[in-house]
């Protein structure tokens, strides 16, 4: 009878480890015999792991796959507060390395059967006696299941030195527990055919070891002090994943968010100013409702999505919107002068954007983080971001078009993206160019009033 494993057996073993990680949330994880790094590729996506290490005797195999563990582009575009470091080493599990102590979890998936029985004893001393992790997961083939694997003669792999019965595996595990201060529970993956589970067991048997006494428990192997100075493992690869705990990355993400929102706030003001000028200043309460709806829709348009661990509640966001449009708007307007530069107060920006709040923590921190950023222009008092009026941006774009048409490099009416930049540093597409051109037409209709007004408050009251 052919047993059917769905999902495949190796995936079930990996899923067993992943489920353990989800439940116990270890900070430092070591995978012994990592091979092609398939388990590490899965574990790197689990939040909360600070250090992920792989060790294998075959350095060439590790080198072929190690670059697949590099951060993805999304890790740089949307960094989280997690701080993951990943390291890969070449070395033997029968050797002690002083750097490999203090792990929360050590995994050995289908590894010990590739060792000689003498090396298995050294494996026990290294893992349980020297590394002394809080937990160890060991899986190995169950030889009692072999007769139910069709076409199998001998061991399951040509490199296997042995394959244990459940009793043999239990004997080894209990001996290690007594010697090094652990307790173990037995389980497995790959269930037997119906009616055979009790007499055959799992296809892959698993022992989950927990150190007695937690972090304060565990024994130290003999001669450990003499071997602490040795570092026999060779580092093959290491990488730090981008994290918002890195001040440089935090600044980069914050600047992107600030630039995005200052442009958004400026656009909102210009749109409302144009509506006022075209409508003769009427509107009343209905307009305030429209402004509030406009804020909610704009909340979803931010181009810098950042994962936050402390999301702002909807009630708080609604309160921030009310404060912004009743108090902050007049302050924004009063800071806009004839220089065609829009001034966005930092405290209004901080209260309007939940992600800026989460990244900076306070208006004071926001000012400090932006103070030396070349992409952000602050006013002399350092309490507001200055952005160019949209009319000036459009005039600069038209100048770019004229230059290119004169040089014969472009058809009329189109500007390449690399020249079409706002002062915020954000690149815009041709579709955005068209939208901005339409906005320019609307603004032109009330251009006289905007230029003559000394503050934005006058145009919106």
C-alpha positions as a LaTeX table, in Angstrom:
\begin{tabular}{lrrr}
\hline
Residue & $x$ (\AA) & $y$ (\AA) & $z$ (\AA) \\
\hline
Unk1 & 0.00 & 0.00 & 0.00 \\
Unk2 & 1.51 & 3.32 & $-1.07$ \\
Unk3 & 1.16 & 6.06 & 1.55 \\
Unk4 & 0.21 & 9.44 & 0.21 \\
Unk5 & 1.76 & 12.49 & 1.83 \\
Unk6 & $-0.01$ & 15.73 & 1.13 \\
Unk7 & 1.68 & 18.13 & 1.45 \\
Unk8 & 5.02 & 16.40 & 0.70 \\
Unk9 & 6.90 & 15.07 & 3.71 \\
Unk10 & 9.72 & 17.64 & 3.62 \\
Unk11 & 7.15 & 20.44 & 3.66 \\
Unk12 & 5.42 & 18.88 & 6.62 \\
Unk13 & 8.72 & 18.86 & 8.53 \\
Unk14 & 9.33 & 22.51 & 7.70 \\
Unk15 & 5.78 & 23.41 & 8.66 \\
Unk16 & 6.27 & 21.70 & 12.01 \\
Unk17 & 9.20 & 24.04 & 12.72 \\
Unk18 & 7.28 & 27.09 & 11.51 \\
Unk19 & 4.34 & 26.25 & 13.77 \\
Unk20 & 6.72 & 25.90 & 16.71 \\
Unk21 & 8.25 & 29.30 & 15.93 \\
Unk22 & 4.82 & 30.92 & 15.77 \\
Unk23 & 3.87 & 29.52 & 19.16 \\
Unk24 & 7.13 & 30.11 & 21.03 \\
Unk25 & 8.52 & 33.19 & 19.21 \\
Unk26 & 12.27 & 32.50 & 19.54 \\
Unk27 & 14.58 & 35.47 & 18.91 \\
Unk28 & 17.66 & 33.48 & 17.82 \\
Unk29 & 17.28 & 30.41 & 15.60 \\
Unk30 & 19.99 & 28.04 & 14.31 \\
Unk31 & 19.37 & 25.45 & 11.57 \\
Unk32 & 21.96 & 22.63 & 11.57 \\
Unk33 & 22.53 & 20.99 & 8.19 \\
Unk34 & 20.83 & 23.89 & 6.43 \\
Unk35 & 21.90 & 22.59 & 2.97 \\
Unk36 & 20.04 & 24.56 & 0.32 \\
Unk37 & 18.63 & 26.93 & 2.95 \\
Unk38 & 15.02 & 26.00 & 2.18 \\
Unk39 & 13.94 & 26.18 & 5.84 \\
Unk40 & 15.77 & 29.47 & 6.36 \\
Unk41 & 13.94 & 30.96 & 3.38 \\
Unk42 & 10.66 & 30.26 & 5.15 \\
Unk43 & 11.76 & 31.41 & 8.58 \\
Unk44 & 13.06 & 34.79 & 7.42 \\
Unk45 & 9.48 & 35.93 & 6.78 \\
Unk46 & 8.43 & 35.37 & 10.39 \\
Unk47 & 8.46 & 38.54 & 12.45 \\
Unk48 & 10.22 & 38.51 & 15.77 \\
Unk49 & 13.35 & 36.56 & 14.83 \\
Unk50 & 16.40 & 38.79 & 15.37 \\
Unk51 & 19.13 & 36.30 & 14.39 \\
Unk52 & 18.78 & 33.48 & 11.86 \\
Unk53 & 21.82 & 31.24 & 11.37 \\
Unk54 & 22.48 & 28.25 & 9.13 \\
Unk55 & 25.34 & 25.72 & 9.42 \\
Unk56 & 26.32 & 23.01 & 6.93 \\
Unk57 & 29.40 & 20.94 & 6.19 \\
Unk58 & 28.96 & 21.38 & 2.43 \\
Unk59 & 29.99 & 24.99 & 1.84 \\
Unk60 & 29.61 & 24.72 & $-1.94$ \\
Unk61 & 25.94 & 23.78 & $-1.63$ \\
Unk62 & 25.32 & 26.72 & 0.71 \\
Unk63 & 27.05 & 29.17 & $-1.61$ \\
Unk64 & 24.81 & 28.17 & $-4.51$ \\
Unk65 & 21.67 & 29.11 & $-2.62$ \\
Unk66 & 22.73 & 31.73 & $-0.10$ \\
Unk67 & 21.93 & 34.80 & $-2.24$ \\
Unk68 & 18.29 & 33.74 & $-2.35$ \\
Unk69 & 18.20 & 34.83 & 1.30 \\
Unk70 & 19.02 & 38.45 & 0.44 \\
Unk71 & 16.38 & 41.09 & 1.26 \\
Unk72 & 13.68 & 41.66 & $-1.35$ \\
Unk73 & 12.99 & 45.06 & $-2.88$ \\
Unk74 & 9.86 & 45.29 & $-0.72$ \\
Unk75 & 12.04 & 44.93 & 2.38 \\
Unk76 & 13.73 & 48.20 & 1.42 \\
Unk77 & 10.57 & 49.97 & 0.22 \\
Unk78 & 8.50 & 48.95 & 3.24 \\
Unk79 & 10.91 & 48.29 & 6.12 \\
Unk80 & 9.43 & 47.12 & 9.40 \\
Unk81 & 10.55 & 47.52 & 13.01 \\
Unk82 & 11.90 & 43.95 & 12.97 \\
Unk83 & 15.68 & 43.72 & 13.06 \\
Unk84 & 16.81 & 40.54 & 11.32 \\
Unk85 & 20.41 & 39.48 & 10.83 \\
Unk86 & 21.09 & 36.35 & 8.77 \\
Unk87 & 24.37 & 34.38 & 8.83 \\
Unk88 & 25.52 & 31.22 & 7.03 \\
Unk89 & 28.51 & 29.15 & 8.13 \\
Unk90 & 30.46 & 26.15 & 6.90 \\
Unk91 & 31.37 & 23.67 & 9.63 \\
Unk92 & 30.72 & 20.36 & 11.34 \\
Unk93 & 28.11 & 19.77 & 14.03 \\
Unk94 & 30.72 & 17.69 & 15.87 \\
Unk95 & 32.86 & 20.77 & 16.55 \\
Unk96 & 32.27 & 23.43 & 19.17 \\
Unk97 & 32.28 & 27.09 & 18.21 \\
Unk98 & 32.10 & 29.76 & 20.93 \\
Unk99 & 29.85 & 31.96 & 18.76 \\
Unk100 & 27.10 & 29.33 & 18.69 \\
Unk101 & 25.83 & 29.60 & 22.24 \\
Unk102 & 22.67 & 31.16 & 23.56 \\
Unk103 & 20.21 & 30.28 & 20.79 \\
Unk104 & 16.54 & 30.06 & 21.64 \\
Unk105 & 15.93 & 27.29 & 19.09 \\
Unk106 & 18.21 & 24.83 & 17.28 \\
Unk107 & 16.77 & 22.64 & 14.52 \\
Unk108 & 18.24 & 19.43 & 13.14 \\
Unk109 & 15.97 & 18.20 & 10.37 \\
Unk110 & 16.92 & 14.79 & 8.91 \\
Unk111 & 20.58 & 15.30 & 9.84 \\
Unk112 & 21.75 & 12.84 & 12.50 \\
Unk113 & 21.23 & 9.79 & 10.27 \\
Unk114 & 24.07 & 11.14 & 8.07 \\
Unk115 & 26.49 & 10.89 & 11.02 \\
Unk116 & 28.33 & 7.88 & 12.34 \\
Unk117 & 27.18 & 6.65 & 15.74 \\
Unk118 & 30.37 & 8.02 & 17.27 \\
Unk119 & 29.64 & 11.44 & 15.73 \\
Unk120 & 26.08 & 11.28 & 17.05 \\
Unk121 & 27.53 & 11.20 & 20.57 \\
Unk122 & 29.66 & 14.25 & 19.78 \\
Unk123 & 26.58 & 15.89 & 18.23 \\
Unk124 & 24.76 & 15.48 & 21.55 \\
Unk125 & 27.63 & 17.03 & 23.48 \\
Unk126 & 27.95 & 19.99 & 21.07 \\
Unk127 & 24.24 & 20.78 & 20.76 \\
Unk128 & 22.94 & 20.03 & 24.26 \\
Unk129 & 26.13 & 20.46 & 26.28 \\
Unk130 & 27.91 & 23.34 & 24.52 \\
Unk131 & 25.25 & 25.36 & 22.66 \\
Unk132 & 22.66 & 24.84 & 25.45 \\
Unk133 & 19.71 & 26.27 & 23.49 \\
Unk134 & 16.31 & 26.71 & 25.11 \\
Unk135 & 14.73 & 24.28 & 22.63 \\
Unk136 & 15.92 & 21.72 & 20.10 \\
Unk137 & 13.91 & 20.04 & 17.34 \\
Unk138 & 15.41 & 16.82 & 15.95 \\
Unk139 & 13.79 & 14.79 & 13.16 \\
Unk140 & 15.04 & 11.51 & 11.71 \\
Unk141 & 13.55 & 8.67 & 9.59 \\
Unk142 & 11.50 & 6.03 & 11.37 \\
Unk143 & 12.78 & 2.69 & 10.11 \\
Unk144 & 9.57 & 0.94 & 11.19 \\
Unk145 & 7.78 & 2.82 & 8.43 \\
Unk146 & 10.18 & 1.68 & 5.67 \\
Unk147 & 8.31 & $-1.53$ & 4.73 \\
Unk148 & 5.33 & 0.62 & 3.77 \\
Unk149 & 7.36 & 2.72 & 1.33 \\
Unk150 & 6.98 & 1.05 & $-2.08$ \\
Unk151 & 10.16 & 0.09 & $-3.90$ \\
Unk152 & 12.44 & 0.87 & $-0.96$ \\
Unk153 & 15.34 & $-1.49$ & $-0.27$ \\
Unk154 & 17.74 & $-0.68$ & 2.52 \\
Unk155 & 17.97 & 2.90 & 3.78 \\
Unk156 & 16.04 & 5.83 & 2.34 \\
Unk157 & 19.23 & 7.60 & 1.22 \\
Unk158 & 22.61 & 6.24 & 0.15 \\
Unk159 & 24.42 & 8.53 & 2.62 \\
Unk160 & 22.45 & 7.37 & 5.67 \\
Unk161 & 24.66 & 5.65 & 8.24 \\
Unk162 & 21.69 & 4.29 & 10.20 \\
Unk163 & 17.92 & 4.61 & 10.51 \\
Unk164 & 16.44 & 4.18 & 13.98 \\
Unk165 & 13.29 & 2.54 & 15.22 \\
Unk166 & 11.10 & 4.55 & 17.56 \\
Unk167 & 12.59 & 2.73 & 20.55 \\
Unk168 & 16.19 & 3.48 & 19.45 \\
Unk169 & 15.41 & 7.16 & 18.87 \\
Unk170 & 13.71 & 7.38 & 22.26 \\
Unk171 & 16.67 & 5.73 & 23.99 \\
Unk172 & 19.14 & 8.24 & 22.50 \\
Unk173 & 16.91 & 11.22 & 23.29 \\
Unk174 & 16.30 & 10.27 & 26.91 \\
Unk175 & 20.01 & 9.69 & 27.47 \\
Unk176 & 20.76 & 13.20 & 26.19 \\
Unk177 & 18.08 & 14.64 & 28.46 \\
Unk178 & 19.52 & 12.98 & 31.56 \\
Unk179 & 23.08 & 13.97 & 30.73 \\
Unk180 & 22.49 & 17.61 & 29.76 \\
Unk181 & 19.36 & 18.65 & 31.63 \\
Unk182 & 16.53 & 18.57 & 29.07 \\
Unk183 & 13.08 & 17.06 & 28.74 \\
Unk184 & 11.66 & 15.69 & 25.48 \\
Unk185 & 8.32 & 15.01 & 23.86 \\
Unk186 & 7.95 & 12.69 & 20.87 \\
Unk187 & 5.82 & 13.28 & 17.80 \\
Unk188 & 6.27 & 13.20 & 14.03 \\
Unk189 & 4.92 & 13.96 & 10.56 \\
Unk190 & 3.75 & 11.68 & 7.78 \\
Unk191 & 0.99 & 9.56 & 9.24 \\
Unk192 & 0.80 & 5.83 & 8.56 \\
Unk193 & $-1.95$ & 4.25 & 6.44 \\
Unk194 & $-5.32$ & 3.81 & 8.21 \\
Unk195 & $-5.14$ & 1.30 & 11.03 \\
Unk196 & $-1.31$ & 1.23 & 11.15 \\
Unk197 & $-0.48$ & 4.43 & 13.04 \\
Unk198 & $-0.15$ & 2.77 & 16.45 \\
Unk199 & 2.05 & $-0.10$ & 15.33 \\
Unk200 & 4.13 & 1.81 & 12.75 \\
Unk201 & 4.22 & 5.43 & 13.87 \\
Unk202 & 5.11 & 8.51 & 11.80 \\
Unk203 & 7.27 & 8.33 & 8.71 \\
Unk204 & 9.55 & 11.03 & 10.19 \\
Unk205 & 9.87 & 10.86 & 13.96 \\
Unk206 & 10.50 & 14.11 & 15.84 \\
Unk207 & 11.82 & 14.87 & 19.29 \\
Unk208 & 11.17 & 18.32 & 20.77 \\
Unk209 & 13.63 & 19.07 & 23.58 \\
Unk210 & 13.19 & 21.82 & 26.20 \\
Unk211 & 15.94 & 22.84 & 28.58 \\
Unk212 & 15.05 & 22.31 & 32.24 \\
Unk213 & 14.98 & 25.55 & 34.17 \\
Unk214 & 14.66 & 27.70 & 31.06 \\
Unk215 & 17.45 & 30.22 & 30.54 \\
Unk216 & 18.91 & 29.55 & 33.96 \\
Unk217 & 19.14 & 25.80 & 33.52 \\
Unk218 & 21.32 & 23.44 & 31.58 \\
Unk219 & 24.73 & 21.88 & 32.16 \\
Unk220 & 28.10 & 22.74 & 30.67 \\
Unk221 & 30.09 & 19.95 & 29.04 \\
Unk222 & 33.52 & 18.89 & 30.25 \\
Unk223 & 36.56 & 20.81 & 28.96 \\
Unk224 & 34.17 & 23.53 & 27.77 \\
Unk225 & 36.33 & 26.31 & 29.14 \\
Unk226 & 39.36 & 25.15 & 27.17 \\
Unk227 & 37.45 & 25.08 & 23.90 \\
Unk228 & 35.61 & 28.40 & 24.26 \\
Unk229 & 38.39 & 30.24 & 22.42 \\
Unk230 & 38.00 & 28.27 & 19.20 \\
Unk231 & 36.00 & 29.46 & 16.17 \\
Unk232 & 36.26 & 26.59 & 13.67 \\
Unk233 & 33.23 & 27.57 & 11.57 \\
Unk234 & 33.77 & 29.69 & 8.46 \\
Unk235 & 31.39 & 32.56 & 7.80 \\
Unk236 & 30.11 & 32.35 & 4.22 \\
Unk237 & 27.39 & 34.99 & 4.14 \\
Unk238 & 25.85 & 37.63 & 6.39 \\
Unk239 & 23.25 & 40.32 & 5.82 \\
Unk240 & 21.33 & 42.79 & 7.94 \\
Unk241 & 17.77 & 43.32 & 6.78 \\
Unk242 & 16.57 & 46.93 & 6.55 \\
Unk243 & 14.82 & 47.99 & 9.74 \\
Unk244 & 13.20 & 51.14 & 11.06 \\
Unk245 & 15.38 & 50.68 & 14.12 \\
Unk246 & 18.23 & 51.84 & 11.89 \\
Unk247 & 18.22 & 55.63 & 12.19 \\
Unk248 & 19.30 & 56.14 & 8.56 \\
Unk249 & 16.47 & 53.98 & 7.24 \\
Unk250 & 14.00 & 55.65 & 9.59 \\
Unk251 & 15.03 & 59.06 & 8.24 \\
Unk252 & 14.70 & 57.90 & 4.64 \\
Unk253 & 11.19 & 56.55 & 5.15 \\
Unk254 & 10.15 & 59.58 & 7.19 \\
Unk255 & 11.42 & 62.01 & 4.55 \\
Unk256 & 9.53 & 60.15 & 1.82 \\
Unk257 & 6.35 & 60.30 & 3.88 \\
Unk258 & 6.81 & 63.99 & 4.70 \\
Unk259 & 7.45 & 64.94 & 1.08 \\
Unk260 & 4.43 & 62.96 & $-0.06$ \\
Unk261 & 2.13 & 64.57 & 2.49 \\
Unk262 & 3.35 & 68.14 & 2.06 \\
Unk263 & 2.55 & 67.87 & $-1.65$ \\
Unk264 & $-0.82$ & 66.37 & $-0.80$ \\
Unk265 & $-1.68$ & 69.14 & 1.66 \\
Unk266 & $-0.57$ & 71.80 & $-0.80$ \\
Unk267 & $-2.76$ & 70.27 & $-3.52$ \\
Unk268 & $-5.77$ & 70.20 & $-1.19$ \\
Unk269 & $-5.35$ & 73.87 & $-0.35$ \\
Unk270 & $-4.98$ & 74.85 & $-4.01$ \\
Unk271 & $-8.06$ & 72.85 & $-4.98$ \\
Unk272 & $-10.18$ & 74.43 & $-2.26$ \\
Unk273 & $-8.82$ & 77.89 & $-3.09$ \\
Unk274 & $-9.80$ & 77.45 & $-6.73$ \\
Unk275 & $-13.28$ & 76.26 & $-5.78$ \\
Unk276 & $-13.71$ & 79.31 & $-3.56$ \\
Unk277 & $-12.63$ & 81.69 & $-6.27$ \\
Unk278 & $-14.84$ & 80.05 & $-8.88$ \\
Unk279 & $-17.87$ & 79.78 & $-6.55$ \\
Unk280 & $-17.71$ & 83.28 & $-5.14$ \\
Unk281 & $-17.01$ & 82.15 & $-1.57$ \\
Unk282 & $-20.26$ & 80.22 & $-0.98$ \\
Unk283 & $-20.53$ & 76.76 & 0.45 \\
Unk284 & $-20.81$ & 76.84 & 4.21 \\
Unk285 & $-21.19$ & 73.60 & 6.09 \\
Unk286 & $-21.51$ & 71.50 & 2.95 \\
Unk287 & $-18.01$ & 72.46 & 1.96 \\
Unk288 & $-16.61$ & 71.47 & 5.33 \\
Unk289 & $-18.12$ & 68.02 & 4.83 \\
Unk290 & $-16.52$ & 67.84 & 1.40 \\
Unk291 & $-13.15$ & 68.78 & 2.87 \\
Unk292 & $-13.46$ & 66.07 & 5.51 \\
Unk293 & $-14.29$ & 63.46 & 2.86 \\
Unk294 & $-11.35$ & 64.69 & 0.82 \\
Unk295 & $-9.04$ & 64.10 & 3.76 \\
Unk296 & $-10.30$ & 60.54 & 4.23 \\
Unk297 & $-9.78$ & 59.70 & 0.57 \\
Unk298 & $-6.33$ & 61.26 & 0.60 \\
Unk299 & $-5.37$ & 59.09 & 3.56 \\
Unk300 & $-5.39$ & 56.15 & 1.14 \\
Unk301 & $-3.25$ & 57.84 & $-1.52$ \\
Unk302 & 0.06 & 57.99 & 0.32 \\
Unk303 & 2.84 & 56.51 & $-1.80$ \\
Unk304 & 4.99 & 55.42 & 1.12 \\
Unk305 & 3.17 & 52.52 & 2.80 \\
Unk306 & 5.06 & 51.61 & 5.99 \\
Unk307 & 4.27 & 48.73 & 8.34 \\
Unk308 & 3.40 & 50.14 & 11.78 \\
Unk309 & 3.17 & 48.19 & 15.02 \\
Unk310 & 1.11 & 50.91 & 16.73 \\
Unk311 & $-1.69$ & 51.78 & 14.32 \\
Unk312 & $-3.74$ & 54.89 & 14.99 \\
Unk313 & $-7.40$ & 54.28 & 15.76 \\
Unk314 & $-10.13$ & 55.51 & 13.45 \\
Unk315 & $-11.50$ & 57.75 & 16.19 \\
Unk316 & $-8.11$ & 59.37 & 16.59 \\
Unk317 & $-7.79$ & 59.88 & 12.82 \\
Unk318 & $-11.22$ & 61.54 & 12.69 \\
Unk319 & $-10.22$ & 63.83 & 15.56 \\
Unk320 & $-7.00$ & 64.70 & 13.75 \\
Unk321 & $-8.96$ & 65.55 & 10.62 \\
Unk322 & $-11.21$ & 67.90 & 12.58 \\
Unk323 & $-8.24$ & 69.63 & 14.23 \\
Unk324 & $-6.48$ & 69.95 & 10.87 \\
Unk325 & $-9.36$ & 71.51 & 9.00 \\
Unk326 & $-10.49$ & 73.85 & 11.81 \\
Unk327 & $-7.22$ & 75.00 & 13.35 \\
Unk328 & $-4.36$ & 73.88 & 11.15 \\
Unk329 & $-5.78$ & 75.16 & 7.88 \\
Unk330 & $-5.70$ & 78.79 & 8.95 \\
Unk331 & $-2.13$ & 78.39 & 10.12 \\
Unk332 & $-1.15$ & 76.82 & 6.81 \\
Unk333 & $-2.87$ & 79.59 & 4.92 \\
Unk334 & $-1.43$ & 82.41 & 6.99 \\
Unk335 & 2.08 & 81.23 & 6.22 \\
Unk336 & 1.67 & 81.41 & 2.45 \\
Unk337 & 3.00 & 84.65 & 0.94 \\
Unk338 & 3.61 & 86.29 & $-2.42$ \\
Unk339 & 6.78 & 84.23 & $-2.92$ \\
Unk340 & 4.71 & 81.37 & $-4.34$ \\
Unk341 & 6.06 & 79.07 & $-1.61$ \\
Unk342 & 3.57 & 77.10 & 0.47 \\
Unk343 & 4.48 & 76.66 & 4.13 \\
Unk344 & 3.17 & 73.51 & 5.85 \\
Unk345 & 3.54 & 73.64 & 9.68 \\
Unk346 & 5.20 & 70.57 & 11.16 \\
Unk347 & 2.63 & 70.19 & 13.93 \\
Unk348 & $-0.18$ & 70.18 & 11.38 \\
Unk349 & 1.71 & 67.63 & 9.25 \\
Unk350 & 2.30 & 65.52 & 12.34 \\
Unk351 & $-1.36$ & 65.58 & 13.38 \\
Unk352 & $-2.66$ & 64.92 & 9.85 \\
Unk353 & $-0.51$ & 61.90 & 8.90 \\
Unk354 & $-0.65$ & 58.82 & 11.19 \\
Unk355 & 2.54 & 57.38 & 9.71 \\
Unk356 & 4.52 & 60.55 & 10.30 \\
Unk357 & 3.28 & 60.43 & 13.91 \\
Unk358 & 4.30 & 56.81 & 14.33 \\
Unk359 & 7.73 & 57.32 & 12.76 \\
Unk360 & 8.65 & 60.52 & 14.62 \\
Unk361 & 6.85 & 60.14 & 17.95 \\
Unk362 & 6.53 & 63.88 & 18.56 \\
Unk363 & 6.70 & 67.20 & 16.72 \\
Unk364 & 10.05 & 67.88 & 18.38 \\
Unk365 & 11.50 & 64.62 & 17.09 \\
Unk366 & 10.05 & 65.33 & 13.65 \\
Unk367 & 11.83 & 68.70 & 13.55 \\
Unk368 & 15.09 & 67.15 & 14.71 \\
Unk369 & 14.94 & 64.32 & 12.14 \\
Unk370 & 14.22 & 66.73 & 9.26 \\
Unk371 & 16.68 & 69.43 & 10.29 \\
Unk372 & 19.67 & 68.19 & 8.27 \\
Unk373 & 17.80 & 66.53 & 5.41 \\
Unk374 & 18.74 & 68.14 & 2.06 \\
Unk375 & 15.50 & 66.98 & 0.41 \\
Unk376 & 13.35 & 68.86 & 2.92 \\
Unk377 & 13.38 & 72.65 & 3.07 \\
Unk378 & 12.35 & 74.13 & 6.40 \\
Unk379 & 11.54 & 77.74 & 7.11 \\
Unk380 & 14.02 & 79.84 & 9.18 \\
Unk381 & 12.19 & 78.97 & 12.41 \\
Unk382 & 12.38 & 75.26 & 11.60 \\
Unk383 & 8.70 & 74.69 & 12.34 \\
Unk384 & 7.31 & 74.36 & 8.79 \\
Unk385 & 8.14 & 72.62 & 5.50 \\
Unk386 & 8.40 & 74.89 & 2.46 \\
Unk387 & 7.20 & 73.62 & $-0.93$ \\
Unk388 & 6.96 & 75.48 & $-4.23$ \\
Unk389 & 3.63 & 76.72 & $-5.48$ \\
Unk390 & 2.23 & 74.50 & $-8.25$ \\
Unk391 & 2.29 & 77.35 & $-10.77$ \\
Unk392 & 6.05 & 77.55 & $-10.43$ \\
Unk393 & 6.39 & 73.80 & $-10.95$ \\
Unk394 & 4.32 & 74.00 & $-14.13$ \\
Unk395 & 6.37 & 76.90 & $-15.45$ \\
Unk396 & 9.56 & 74.93 & $-14.88$ \\
Unk397 & 8.08 & 71.95 & $-16.73$ \\
Unk398 & 7.14 & 74.15 & $-19.67$ \\
Unk399 & 10.69 & 75.50 & $-19.75$ \\
Unk400 & 11.96 & 71.91 & $-19.88$ \\
Unk401 & 9.66 & 71.20 & $-22.82$ \\
Unk402 & 10.85 & 74.30 & $-24.69$ \\
Unk403 & 14.49 & 73.35 & $-24.20$ \\
Unk404 & 13.91 & 69.83 & $-25.50$ \\
Unk405 & 11.84 & 71.03 & $-28.47$ \\
Unk406 & 14.58 & 73.49 & $-29.37$ \\
Unk407 & 17.12 & 70.68 & $-29.27$ \\
Unk408 & 14.82 & 68.46 & $-31.34$ \\
Unk409 & 14.70 & 65.77 & $-28.67$ \\
Unk410 & 10.99 & 65.72 & $-27.91$ \\
Unk411 & 7.57 & 66.07 & $-29.52$ \\
Unk412 & 5.60 & 69.09 & $-28.33$ \\
Unk413 & 3.46 & 68.56 & $-25.27$ \\
Unk414 & 5.50 & 65.75 & $-23.70$ \\
Unk415 & 8.22 & 65.92 & $-21.08$ \\
Unk416 & 10.37 & 62.98 & $-20.03$ \\
Unk417 & 9.87 & 61.68 & $-16.54$ \\
Unk418 & 13.45 & 62.40 & $-15.47$ \\
Unk419 & 12.97 & 66.13 & $-16.07$ \\
Unk420 & 9.47 & 66.20 & $-14.68$ \\
Unk421 & 10.30 & 66.41 & $-10.97$ \\
Unk422 & 8.72 & 68.27 & $-8.12$ \\
Unk423 & 10.89 & 70.02 & $-5.60$ \\
Unk424 & 9.97 & 67.17 & $-3.29$ \\
Unk425 & 12.11 & 64.85 & $-5.37$ \\
Unk426 & 9.17 & 62.67 & $-6.47$ \\
Unk427 & 9.01 & 61.64 & $-10.13$ \\
Unk428 & 5.71 & 61.96 & $-11.93$ \\
Unk429 & 4.25 & 60.13 & $-14.88$ \\
Unk430 & 2.73 & 61.60 & $-18.05$ \\
Unk431 & $-0.74$ & 60.82 & $-16.68$ \\
Unk432 & 0.09 & 62.91 & $-13.62$ \\
Unk433 & 1.38 & 65.65 & $-15.94$ \\
Unk434 & $-1.99$ & 65.78 & $-17.64$ \\
Unk435 & $-3.80$ & 65.93 & $-14.33$ \\
Unk436 & $-1.56$ & 68.74 & $-13.14$ \\
Unk437 & $-2.11$ & 70.62 & $-16.38$ \\
Unk438 & $-5.87$ & 70.42 & $-15.85$ \\
Unk439 & $-5.40$ & 71.67 & $-12.28$ \\
Unk440 & $-3.37$ & 74.53 & $-13.68$ \\
Unk441 & $-6.30$ & 75.54 & $-15.88$ \\
Unk442 & $-8.62$ & 75.61 & $-12.90$ \\
Unk443 & $-6.18$ & 77.60 & $-10.85$ \\
Unk444 & $-5.62$ & 80.06 & $-13.70$ \\
Unk445 & $-9.29$ & 81.03 & $-13.54$ \\
Unk446 & $-8.76$ & 82.31 & $-10.00$ \\
Unk447 & $-5.17$ & 83.30 & $-10.45$ \\
Unk448 & $-5.73$ & 86.98 & $-9.82$ \\
Unk449 & $-7.47$ & 86.37 & $-6.52$ \\
Unk450 & $-4.82$ & 83.94 & $-5.30$ \\
Unk451 & $-1.98$ & 86.30 & $-6.11$ \\
Unk452 & $-3.72$ & 89.26 & $-4.51$ \\
Unk453 & $-4.64$ & 87.48 & $-1.28$ \\
Unk454 & $-2.15$ & 87.86 & 1.58 \\
Unk455 & $-3.19$ & 84.57 & 3.15 \\
Unk456 & $-4.96$ & 81.41 & 2.20 \\
Unk457 & $-7.51$ & 82.09 & 4.90 \\
Unk458 & $-8.87$ & 85.02 & 2.91 \\
Unk459 & $-9.52$ & 82.82 & $-0.11$ \\
Unk460 & $-11.35$ & 80.10 & 1.85 \\
Unk461 & $-13.46$ & 82.19 & 4.24 \\
\hline
\end{tabular}
